[in-house]
Amino acid sequence: MRELAMRARAGGPKRITGLVASGAALAVLTACSGTASGDDTYVLHYTTYSNATSDQSRTVQRWADEVEELTDGGVSVRLHYSESLVDADESAQATLDGRADLSQVGSIYAASDLSMFTAVELPFETDNTEVQMTAIERLYEENETYREDFDRQGVRLLFPLPLGNATIGLQEEAENLEDLRGRSLRAGGLTSDAMLTAGANPVGMTANDIYESMSRGVVDGYTSLALANLPTFGLSETTPHIVDPGIGAYSSSIVVVNEDLFQSMPEEYQEALLEASGNGISNGLEEMGALGEASCRELTESGAEFTSFSDEEVSQWQEESAIAEDWVERYEERGYDAQSVLDDYRRIIEEETPESDYTNPLTACMEGQEP
């Protein structure tokens, strides 16, 4: 069995894995010496495209601290931020081939590796981030087609990370859907399809490029971001108009671990990883809420105006876009039972929604509440 976090016994040779990041070759020691009794110590390397201060990274930092505490230092995690280890679109493959032990995999980058995971990008399905995250976990346990992608890639889902609801930030006000027609908006994933249906022009770019692109007039605004994301990219103090388009949860990301590595670990370490992962959703929502609160405060202080599209407009938009139907057709042509994934996703959302009293930061901010 391949061991991606190499383990060195006391008195034995230490083994290293060669890593390549940003074109530079790195040699990273991936384990420390175990005890004479064979009780191994692991150093796991985590790759993420998020920076160190994002709510997603803060969530993983808390997870890593809990794992180290639960294992009495037997397992520690080194976090590599901002694509410093591998590019975002290589995360799943890097976890499989040994360049990383754990990774953040964003749905927007997962179409080729974890195709069924992209169901969480479908717009208009839920505006409750907690419910969406619970659905990600339950699909892994309850839907065979969804799970097969993970098994095929040799990775195990540990826990999801929140993104929140889609926000549209604009230089000029948009009171209704028609006002988006002809505007160039930064967008990604299936949200781009929704923007096309609305008559907008989706423009692909990284979130780091939005601020400058808006300043130079390259784009008229942005979406495929949530309220909590805005401070990270300097947008919470520089966006004069914020729109809740009614898309709801538009994307997510997950933390995965190499399955062979997980199975090679002592049972008590496996249990520690899973126990800490059980707190992933609550920790993630807490961290997203804190940044959402800061973003709301900064937007309010800057004089930003908030609007939302009517329920009637959103319902018509959903019907005209037919994004879910197109998603099913596209993947069933590739041999997936995509309809079963969509059906289970919707079933789980229906079951979980009454059990959750969660309020998204965007909704709370627009209602004048604390996120």
Disulfide bonds with the S-S distance in Angstrom:
Cys296-Cys365 2.13
